[in-house]
Amino acid sequence: MAREQRGARTDVLQGTLDLMILQTLQALGPLHGYGIARRLEQISEDTIRLNEGTVYTSLMRLQQQRWISAAWGTSENNRKAKFYAITSAGRRQLSAETKNWERISAVMARLFRTALP
């Protein structure tokens, strides 16, 4: 899913990529797959490197769940590209998943604060 970059490898947990894509589409509006992958790499400061195959697999899964929609358009390079947008169901799912991540993050923060011998 993620590939090595500058000697450090960061794996994206299963399901996490879907959440990151939903958040990206929520924040930026419709994007094509290549644009989504590059934006996620930019936000992660290249800690996460994504290949297009991984992103497109996630996009197909999200589309099957009806959390995103797709429509053909023209990219900034004047090429035909499929643009993805978050749906109402996707916004609801993003909200639920965000709350879940906040709970999990709080538990992990507490766990890491405790000094274990």
C-alpha positions, -999 to +999 in steps of 0.1 A: +000+000+000+027+024+009+062+023-005+096+031+010+106+067+010+139+081+024+145+049+044+112+051+063+082+029+055+047+038+066+020+013+061-016+026+058-039+006+080-067-012+063-097+011+060-075+042+068-070+050+031-108+050+025-111+075+054-083+097+041-099+097+006-133+107+020-117+135+041-098+148+010-129+149-011-148+166+017-121+192+021-112+198-016-142+188-036-141+166-067-107+152-077-093+125-100-075+095-086-040+109-094-048+142-077-061+124-046-029+103-043-006+133-047-026+154-022-024+126+004+014+124-002+017+161+001-003+162+034+018+134+048+050+153+038+058+122+017+058+099+047+031+079+028+037+071-008+008+057-027+006+039-060-023+046-082-035+010-081-039+011-044-059+044-046-081+031-075-089-001-055-101+021-026-120+044-050-138+014-064-147+001-030-160+036-019-180+038-051-196+004-045-205+015-009-220+047-026-199+069-004-185+086-035-197+092-070-177+094-102-181+115-134-159+120-164-143+154-168-112+171-181-080+173-160-057+203-156-036+186-183-066+188-207-070+150-205-101+130-199-102+118-163-127+104-138-135+128-110-147+115-077-169+134-052-182+125-017-219+117-015-243+125+014-239+088+025-201+094+024-203+125+045-223+105+071-197+077+070-169+102+073-185+117+104-190+083+121-154+072+112-139+105+124-156+101+158-143+065+160-107+076+151-109+103+178-119+077+204-092+053+193-066+081+192-075+092+228-071+056+240-037+053+223-025+087+237-034+075+272-017+042+266+015+059+254+015+083+283+016+055+309+051+043+317+054+006+314+085-011+330 
